[in-house]
Amino acid sequence: MSEKNEPSNGAKAEEVPSNGITEKRENEPVAKAKILHEQDSDGYVVDVDTEAAGSETGVKVAKDGHTRLIPQPSEDPNDPLNWSWGKKHLILFIISWASFLPDYGSATGAVTLLPQAVEWNTTPDTVNHSQAGNVFMLGAGGVVVVLLSAYFGRMPIVFWFLLASTATAAWCAGATSLDSFTAARILNGFTSTVSQAGGLMFIQDIFFFHERARKINIWSSFIIISPYAGPLLTAFMLDSQKWPIPFWVYFAMNVLALFLVIGWLQETYYDRTIPVADQPARGSRIGRLIGTAQFKSRHLRNTFKQACWRTVSVLIKPIILISCFFYAFTFAWAVGINTTLSIFVTPLYGFGPKQIGFFYFTPIVAVILGEVIGHWLHDAVANYYIRTHKGHFEPEVRLRVIYLALPLVIVGLVLFGQAMEDAWHFMATAVVWGLYVFGMMITTVALNSYCLDAYPEASGEVCAWLNFSRTVGGFIISYFQVRWAEAQGTKLSFGIQGAVCAAAVLLIVALQIWGKRLRVWAGPLNFTTN
């Protein structure tokens, strides 16, 4: 799909809904969300070349002349869809960098637990409990972030949570006891997740439908690469430094993110059902940053009760619940491996901190390859469907890519267990680990894109629940991953994990067969605002 999003036609067509989606039931009441987003069971109409030319001439399209802009932008220069390419991508980078931090900081503790156990006279597994608490809060905090963003606005929630994340990162570095460190880690997990859990809101706000898969691919790559970059850099630091140094580096990274937010992040919430002349005043930059500007126009957004209900109503939609279960059953093992890897490879290969650091290059390369291939793969699958279906697109098409990725996930897990138990060469172990990570990179983008396409008006809630399922699954696994492997061996334990992933593909099959019918049966969300 075309990357160029500037409208080539400023006229408006009365015959076509502003979101470019087919409307078959003309006498049915249309909610705000339906005007702005895909809610019709027939899916998106993306290519206007294949439609009746007479009724489509006034629809705004991209510079390629045929890709319909979904949603249709307003005439207001303050509409985020009308912002320049540079401004949009600067915001994407800021949100992606802030999304990099939670898992980076969380996984840093997966390597420091060895020297911490020595310093505090306990076992690495006991120190790992602080890691589990941090991982859980990465998911729980995300739900709160999205709830508050629906009421207060996007920008102030990012600012205040990131400010708290910076403070708790310093606390982690300065902790002098396990109890203090655990408390700091839990609070840091809750606050640092702000952009990771709410990133889809910003992508939905500033990019058009045909651009989103590639932007999600960029944002997801920051998230998925971060839990491997943390241990990699930490391992090198521990080769010559004490364990607090990696956390001071993490603190400095938070400071950088806070600086970027203060200087360049924008409030991206915009209600296109309000006429341009009646749009609320944007207020000063400081006002938008701390939230006073958004608070003055709170009556135009969700009430606090509505904001709370949004999070619940999205989760009870069948396709979202099924997607969350699938993600938990497949991604949880990535968290489990990452949080316990140093416990496995240190006795098996005699690795020191530096060798552990080099070992983490493998998943980083796998994520980069997944980002590069996914940059074209997701759009290629979508474009093929659009070309062969007269310009129409169904959200379930996004899931087809998972059939290519999941075999790598399964094979990677099974062979990783074989490698650990049979003491394969460490390079072979690294390669099979990379297979799993590569497959999950492709799967993550496909699943996020599917859920966003299905319920674009709930971009924040969709993102938060997928993030919650990923992190809670990892939280559970990290508690018993080591003991499970010690009791049954890595060959059996990781073989079972691979079998769980294989069984989880049935959920994707179910979504492809019945997903559309489930969406129609469950009905639209009918949120009054995004």
Helices and strands as residue ranges (DSSP letters): H 32-36, E 44-45, G 48-50, H 53-56, G 80-82, H 85-119, H 124-152, H 154-174, H 178-192, H 194-206, H 209-238, H 244-264, G 276-278, H 285-290, H 292-296, G 298-300, H 304-315, H 318-349, H 353-359, H 361-388, E 392-393, G 395-401, H 402-421, H 426-454, G 456-458, H 459-488, H 490-522
